[in-house]
Amino acid sequence: MSRRPTPIGDEEPGAVAARLTGRPVRTVRPLSGTLTEVALADGRSVVVKRDEGPGAVRAEAAGLRWLAEARAVQVPAVHGDDPRWLVIDLVPEGRPSTAAADRFGRDLADLHASGAPAFGAPPPGGLEDAYIGRAPMRNIQGGDWPDWYARHRVLPYLRLAVDAGTVRPAEAAVVEELCGRLPELAGPAEPPARLHGDLWNGNVLWGGDGRVWLIDPAAHGGHRETDLAMLHLFGCPHLERVLEGYQQQAPLADGWRDRIGPHQLFPLLVHAVLFGRGYAEQALRAARTALSR
């Protein structure tokens, strides 16, 4: 079993759950260093999450609420939050199935179609300076996706990777060239979609209710193909069934598979900055492949 989360000050996760939900606590079970399962006296079970990153809890709570407002993909309800603690529903675990994958695809299409005010728009109540995982992510709004994506998603992390020595200056030119050609490579213009924003397999939970639930969003307005590209990057059970369900609900523009690489550049460069050279090499391959088409 993982170690019990270290309390901040004198407050334990059980006390946090009682304070933020207004319900007595029955049992407390540590899940990890930052996550605790708490059973409330009314029969509900919640997860108490600690995060000391400035604004991280506020950004995550706002993202979950914004995704929930779309009434599409299942997300845990937020029962309370403060600057360091978040209390959300516990999602009972299930197993991946083709039926759940098909519905997830359709639900994800509906989530994206619920829209956003602009590319880069944060959720209502969210932050301009937000996060993707443990990395900072700035939500600066723009009206043109290729320019916005290059300026506010790809190039900032490319610069960080070069500064850290993870990407060599000469190698950066291929990513910069791709950014310059994004207007011709991006496909037909699309309106801003409501993105989960960090849609890797670890944030996709197959619930005991037979549906897919999403956690840990980096929600913002973006291009819908970006969420799908991240599912391809890190894998997802029954991914082709997810895509079939999505296409039935909201068909993608022709050539979308050729655009997966450019949409993966942002998460790959984020991972290059956080975890090193292997991800930088993947980003460079993705850029070279897209330029060669």
C-alpha positions in Angstrom: 0.0 0.0 0.0 1.2 3.5 -0.8 2.3 5.7 2.0 -0.3 7.9 3.7 -0.5 11.5 2.3 1.4 14.0 4.4 -1.1 16.5 5.8 -0.6 20.2 5.1 -0.5 21.9 8.4 -2.7 20.0 10.8 -5.4 19.0 8.4 -5.8 15.4 7.3 -7.6 14.3 4.1 -10.6 13.0 6.1 -11.0 16.4 7.8 -10.7 18.1 4.4 -13.5 15.9 3.0 -15.7 16.7 6.0 -15.1 20.4 5.7 -15.6 20.7 1.9 -18.6 18.4 1.6 -20.3 19.2 4.9 -20.7 15.4 5.6 -19.3 13.2 8.4 -16.6 10.8 7.4 -16.7 7.1 7.9 -13.4 5.7 6.6 -10.2 6.9 5.0 -8.0 4.9 2.7 -4.8 6.3 1.2 -4.3 5.7 -2.5 -1.1 7.5 -3.2 1.0 10.4 -1.9 -1.6 12.9 -3.1 -4.8 10.9 -3.3 -7.1 9.6 -0.6 -10.3 7.7 -0.8 -12.9 8.8 1.8 -16.2 7.1 2.5 -18.8 9.6 3.8 -21.4 8.7 6.3 -24.2 9.2 3.7 -22.8 6.3 1.6 -20.9 8.2 -1.0 -17.2 7.7 -1.7 -15.0 10.6 -2.8 -11.4 11.2 -3.7 -9.5 13.9 -1.9 -6.6 15.2 -3.9 -3.8 17.5 -2.7 -1.9 19.8 -5.1 0.3 22.7 -4.0 1.0 24.1 -7.4 -0.2 27.7 -7.5 -3.7 27.7 -9.0 -3.5 24.0 -9.9 -6.6 23.0 -7.9 -8.6 26.0 -9.2 -7.7 25.1 -12.8 -8.6 21.4 -12.4 -11.9 22.1 -10.7 -12.9 24.7 -13.3 -12.0 22.2 -16.0 -14.1 19.4 -14.5 -17.1 21.7 -14.1 -16.8 23.0 -17.7 -16.6 19.5 -19.1 -19.5 18.4 -17.0 -21.6 21.3 -18.3 -21.5 19.8 -21.8 -23.4 16.7 -20.5 -21.4 14.5 -22.8 -18.4 12.5 -21.5 -18.7 11.4 -17.9 -16.5 13.3 -15.4 -16.4 13.2 -11.6 -18.5 15.8 -9.9 -16.6 18.4 -7.9 -17.8 18.4 -4.2 -15.5 21.1 -3.0 -12.1 22.8 -3.5 -9.8 25.3 -1.9 -6.3 26.5 -2.9 -4.7 23.1 -1.9 -7.4 20.5 -1.9 -10.0 19.1 -4.4 -12.8 16.6 -3.5 -14.4 14.7 -6.4 -16.5 11.6 -6.9 -14.7 8.2 -6.7 -15.2 6.4 -10.1 -15.8 2.7 -9.4 -13.5 0.6 -11.6 -14.7 -1.5 -14.5 -13.1 -3.1 -17.6 -12.7 -1.8 -21.1 -15.3 -3.0 -23.6 -16.2 -2.3 -27.2 -19.6 -1.0 -26.2 -18.1 1.5 -23.8 -15.5 2.5 -26.4 -18.1 3.2 -29.0 -20.2 5.3 -26.6 -17.0 7.1 -25.5 -16.3 8.1 -29.1 -19.8 9.5 -29.5 -19.7 11.3 -26.1 -16.2 12.8 -26.9 -17.6 14.1 -30.2 -20.5 15.8 -28.3 -18.0 17.2 -25.8 -16.0 18.8 -28.6 -19.1 20.1 -30.3 -20.2 21.9 -27.2 -17.5 24.4 -28.1 -15.4 27.2 -26.5 -15.3 31.0 -26.9 -11.9 30.9 -28.6 -8.7 28.9 -29.1 -6.9 29.0 -25.8 -9.9 30.0 -23.8 -9.8 28.7 -20.3 -12.8 27.3 -18.6 -15.1 29.8 -16.8 -13.4 30.4 -13.5 -10.2 28.9 -14.8 -6.8 30.5 -15.2 -4.6 31.9 -17.9 -1.6 30.3 -16.2 -2.8 26.7 -15.9 -1.2 23.3 -16.2 -0.9 20.2 -18.3 0.0 17.5 -15.8 2.9 19.0 -13.8 3.9 21.4 -16.6 2.7 25.0 -16.9 0.3 25.8 -19.8 -0.7 29.3 -20.7 -4.3 29.9 -21.9 -3.9 32.9 -24.2 -6.7 33.3 -26.6 -6.4 33.5 -30.4 -8.7 33.4 -33.4 -6.6 31.4 -35.9 -5.8 27.8 -34.9 -2.5 27.4 -36.8 -1.0 30.6 -35.5 -2.3 30.1 -31.9 -1.1 26.5 -31.8 2.4 27.4 -33.0 2.7 30.5 -30.8 1.2 29.3 -27.6 1.6 25.5 -27.6 4.5 24.3 -29.7 7.1 27.1 -29.7 7.3 27.9 -26.0 8.1 24.2 -25.2 10.5 24.0 -28.1 12.4 27.0 -26.6 12.5 25.3 -23.2 13.7 22.1 -24.7 16.5 23.9 -26.5 17.5 25.9 -23.4 17.7 22.6 -21.5 19.8 21.0 -24.2 17.1 18.3 -24.9 16.7 19.6 -28.4 19.8 20.9 -30.3 19.5 24.4 -31.9 20.0 22.9 -35.4 17.2 20.4 -34.8 14.8 23.1 -33.7 14.6 24.3 -37.2 12.5 21.4 -38.4 9.8 22.2 -35.8 10.0 25.9 -36.6 9.5 25.0 -40.3 6.5 22.9 -39.5 5.0 25.7 -37.5 5.5 28.0 -40.5 3.7 25.6 -42.7 0.8 24.8 -40.3 -1.7 27.0 -42.3 -1.4 24.7 -45.3 -1.0 21.5 -43.2 -3.8 22.0 -40.7 -6.7 21.0 -42.9 -10.1 22.8 -43.1 -10.7 25.5 -40.5 -12.8 24.4 -37.6 -14.4 26.3 -34.7 -12.8 26.0 -31.2 -13.7 22.7 -29.5 -14.1 22.1 -25.8 -11.0 19.9 -25.1 -10.1 17.7 -22.2 -6.6 18.8 -23.1 -4.6 16.0 -21.5 -6.3 13.0 -23.0 -3.8 10.2 -22.4 -4.7 6.7 -21.4 -4.1 7.4 -17.7 -6.8 10.0 -17.6 -9.4 7.7 -19.3 -11.1 5.5 -16.7 -13.3 2.6 -17.7 -16.1 2.7 -15.0 -18.0 0.0 -13.4 -21.2 1.6 -14.9 -20.0 0.6 -18.4 -19.0 4.1 -19.4 -15.8 6.0 -19.8 -14.9 8.7 -17.3 -12.3 11.4 -17.8 -10.2 12.9 -15.0 -7.3 15.4 -14.6 -8.2 17.7 -17.5 -6.1 20.5 -18.9 -9.3 21.9 -20.4 -9.3 24.8 -22.9 -10.6 25.7 -26.3 -8.6 24.0 -29.0 -8.8 21.8 -32.2 -10.7 18.6 -31.7 -8.1 16.6 -33.5 -5.6 17.4 -30.7 -7.5 15.3 -28.1 -7.7 12.4 -30.6 -4.0 12.7 -31.4 -3.1 12.3 -27.8 -5.2 9.1 -27.5 -3.1 7.8 -30.4 0.2 8.9 -28.8 -0.2 7.1 -25.6 -2.6 4.3 -26.5 -6.2 3.6 -25.5 -8.1 0.3 -25.3 -10.4 -0.3 -28.3 -9.1 2.9 -29.9 -10.5 2.0 -33.3 -14.0 1.5 -31.8 -13.6 4.9 -30.1 -12.8 6.5 -33.5 -15.7 4.7 -35.2 -18.1 6.1 -32.6 -16.6 9.5 -33.0 -16.9 9.5 -36.8 -20.5 8.3 -36.6 -21.3 11.3 -34.4 -19.1 14.0 -36.0 -17.1 12.9 -39.0 -13.5 14.3 -39.1 -12.2 16.2 -42.1 -10.4 14.2 -44.8 -6.8 13.6 -44.1 -7.1 13.8 -40.4 -4.7 10.8 -39.9 -2.0 12.7 -41.7 -2.4 15.5 -39.2 -2.0 13.4 -36.1 1.8 14.1 -35.9 1.5 17.9 -35.8 -1.2 17.7 -33.2 1.1 15.5 -31.1 3.9 18.0 -31.1 2.7 19.9 -28.1 2.4 16.9 -25.7 5.7 15.4 -27.1 7.6 18.7 -26.4 6.0 18.9 -23.0 7.3 15.4 -22.2 10.7 16.3 -23.7 11.0 19.2 -21.2 9.8 17.0 -18.3 11.4 13.7 -19.1 14.1 14.1 -21.6 15.6 13.3 -25.0 13.5 10.3 -26.0 10.4 12.4 -26.4 12.4 15.1 -28.2 13.3 12.6 -30.8 9.7 11.5 -31.2 8.7 15.2 -31.7 11.4 15.6 -34.3 10.3 12.5 -36.2 6.7 13.7 -36.1 7.7 17.1 -37.6 9.8 15.5 -40.3 7.1 13.1 -41.3 4.5 15.8 -41.6 6.8 17.9 -43.7 7.5 15.1 -46.0 3.9 14.4 -46.9 
